[in-house]
């Protein structure tokens, strides 16, 4: 910029010069200032020409930025020496002198459940200046009024459709609606003191909201004025209720039904839960002939609570059996819909059929009429129950439902209302209070239009408010609506329902098993009861092993290393006497000084003996080293190559066990694991590639395929022979993925074997008394459990604790067994 001409200057010129100089000083700062949201098209149009001279403007000449919420006005200087006009450049569109982006911010806050504090926290985290309370409140009122108008319009449309559909089906316009209320504060079970509540009325045929109502016991403006001891300013008071929170639902339903009748909509049937006196108040204040239908979900929950209460008296009534009774009850009610006499006739069968008494059963659903030896797939051992006391208690319970057969025959659902309450909770979270202002009403209205119109209500709200619909708003809204329709279509299929039940069962099993293993971890006031904090109650039972899954590497990316081991015997506790390996580049072989004598059988097979601290082969002294020296040399041999896969014959059950045992004793196991990615056992490999052979021993395979013999049972000779066998008779790349064993699998089996040897002695008493077979005892010990763990599980939850422990998920199966017989035998032993 050049110097300014000296001479007389007017006040306006002085101010302009001062602004220019100030802009020059802060130009670098202005360039890095964040402008919140910029509409590039609007910005480009205003930068295209100066308002006075018409020359293009540049952001480099921005002197100042005036923020207006999320929008801003840029003060841009024209570089024309004869003009020097400071242009006001907006960063976005406006409607009625209101910035569009600020109104859309209010819409977004309502839609996503954010308040002013959360919005400003979000903006400041992005290093964007926060918006003012006044601006945010005004814009929320603007868009909130629009949302309430759209909600009112959509409810009128769906009310007419509900009346039309009812007339087509029943010949009159007496509609049936489902009602349910929600509160903005959770009740504790003893106290219900929410300041606000809402209630929705949904048509049973359309499934859409026909009306809604709000109740608020407080108003922020009135409360503030009272606290300041002033007269409240003129405002729309949000307090419209002074009763208790419990009575809100009945009050709202009475108002909605009365208002509907004034508008010409005759509501004659109400669907609701059994938790309020709504129907009694309706009949008292509106119409005595209004019919009440019960909610099917609440009826089922009530039955479930009653059955779980019976479990305290009857230990045989397990969770699985309870779900079986609930399933039977739901089936009987669903099959006899609209026929109360059939429900009265069939309900007694619920306390007889599971106990093998089919005198009250119906041939339409009981298979015993066709097959007298039918099995109960959902009951223990597939056999009927035998507990007479349990049968008597169930008979008493279901006799109470027989008297309610009229209700059971005409059950409806308030699931749509519950879904709406969840939507409201997402827009007005229970941990934030919006009820003292109009914000709660706007958020409930937004929930109504989302229920009735889908996410595209955002586009309608923008258009009604005079804003652009928004390309991305339309795109995402359409996507969300399509996703919702897809999820809903999938959710009602039989496959999806069965999957939900399966997942629920798995979760319950997992939680129950964890609680048995962990002992007492969380309980009200537990830390005050020192007697219950003894080690027995807090000692943890080890969890089951989790099977790790690793993808098989490509065959051409691995290094094949053949190996073999000779040992002092055939048992898994034998010591290594020779270790040999061979890669494509070099060979490795070491003799090892064993720590105890070689068995006669092993000496006969290998020709090796151990005398006077020396290893001999047919009387000749061999150059043997200590086992740690041998293993270190072997690891050094493996470190020369990468992605090593060790290949051996019958290595999975013998060689690997001996190798891992020795490596662990020498503290070299972790170092070894870093050099190997997996194993291949050629025994199953040859069975896969050449089925039908009489013998798959390595010597027999060599004689069969090579028509000659070799000096077997010397590790180096065995390695050479195996390498020749595999390379000439097997296409390893074809079968690689089927026979490849990741190192982690071998490591897990080794740990399981260690657990087995550690825990098996503690189960000897159960084996001796024929409680467990040796095989089952080995399974229990191998899973990491000993007798003390079984005692802990039984002391914590009786036979169910043993069942939860044994049936806990482990890999693709269970930890021990699902056998009820074994579980009962172990429980009876521990009980005695």
Number of C-alpha atoms within 10 A of each C-alpha: 8 5 5 7 7 6 6 8 11 9 9 9 11 12 12 15 15 12 16 18 14 13 20 16 12 13 17 12 12 20 15 8 12 12 19 19 15 16 13 10 12 14 17 13 11 17 21 13 16 24 16 12 13 13 15 14 22 15 15 12 20 25 24 22 18 13 17 17 20 23 23 20 17 23 20 24 24 24 17 14 9 8 14 17 18 22 21 20 22 24 25 19 18 16 11 7 7 12 21 21 22 22 26 22 19 24 23 15 19 25 21 13 18 19 20 17 12 12 19 18 15 14 16 13 11 11 11 17 17 19 21 12 12 9 14 20 15 14 20 25 16 15 22 25 18 21 29 20 15 20 27 17 13 20 21 14 12 20 22 14 17 26 21 16 17 20 14 11 10 10 10 13 20 16 22 23 28 27 30 24 22 22 24 23 18 13 12 8 6 6 10 14 15 20 22 24 22 22 26 28 28 28 25 20 16 17 19 26 27 27 24 22 20 22 24 24 18 19 18 16 20 19 13 13 13 12 9 10 9 10 11 14 9 7 8 10 16 22 19 13 16 12 13 12 20 17 12 26 25 20 18 24 25 19 16 20 22 18 13 16 13 10 9 9 18 17 21 18 17 26 25 25 22 14 8 15 13 23 24 15 16 23 15 13 12 16 16 13 11 15 15 22 23 21 22 23 15 16 17 15 12 12 19 16 11 14 22 16 11 17 15 10 12 14 12 15 17 16 14 12 17 19 15 16 19 17 12 17 19 15 12 20 22 16 13 17 15 17 15 20 13 17 24 20 14 18 22 20 23 22 22 20 19 21 17 16 14 17 10 16 20 15 11 7 11 15 15 17 14 9 9 9 10 15 14 15 11 15 15 15 13 11 16 19 20 12 12 10 11 19 17 12 15 19 17 12 16 17 14 10 18 19 12 13 20 18 19 27 23 19 20 20 20 24 16 21 23 16 12 25 22 15 21 25 20 17 22 27 18 15 10 12 16 19 24 21 19 19 20 25 24 26 26 29 25 28 28 29 27 19 20 20 17 18 24 20 22 24 20 20 25 21 14 16 19 13 19 16 17 13 9 9 16 16 12 13 17 16 13 14 16 14 12 14 12 11 11 11 11 13 14 10 11 10 10 13 13 11 13 13 11 11 12 12 14 14 12 12 18 16 14 18 23 17 20 24 23 18 20 17 11 9 7 6 7 13 12 9 8 8 9 13 15 9 9 14 18 15 15 18 20 12 17 19 16 11 12 10 10 11 7 15 15 10 16 8 10 15 18 21 24 26 26 28 27 26 26 25 20 13 10 15 14 22 25 24 27 24 25 22 25 21 19 10 8 9 16 16 19 24 21 25 22 23 15 11 16 23 16 14 12 17 18 11 13 22 15 27 23 21 12 6 11 15 23 17 13 11 12 11 14 15 12 18 17 14 24 16 13 20 22 16 15 18 17 13 17 23 15 10 16 15 17 21 23 26 25 25 24 18 21 18 14 16 21 22 20 21 18 19 20 20 20 12 11 14 12 16 17 10 12 19 16 15 19 21 19 21 24 25 18 22 17 16 20 20 13 13 14 12 11 9 11 8 11 20 12 21 18 16 19 19 12 14 11 14 9 10 13 13 12 15 20 19 24 24 15 25 29 18 21 22 20 13 18 17 10 11 13 14 11 14 11 10 14 16 15 13 17 20 20 20 17 16 16 18 16 15 16 18 16 18 18 15 19 21 12 15 21 21 15 15 21 15 12 18 17 11 10 11 19 19 14 16 10 15 24 21 18 24 25 25 24 23 28 21 18 13 18 21 19 24 27 21 18 19 16 18 22 22 24 27 26 24 31 24 20 24 19 16 13 8 11 15 23 24 17 15 13 12 11 18 22 16 16 20 21 13 12 18 12 5
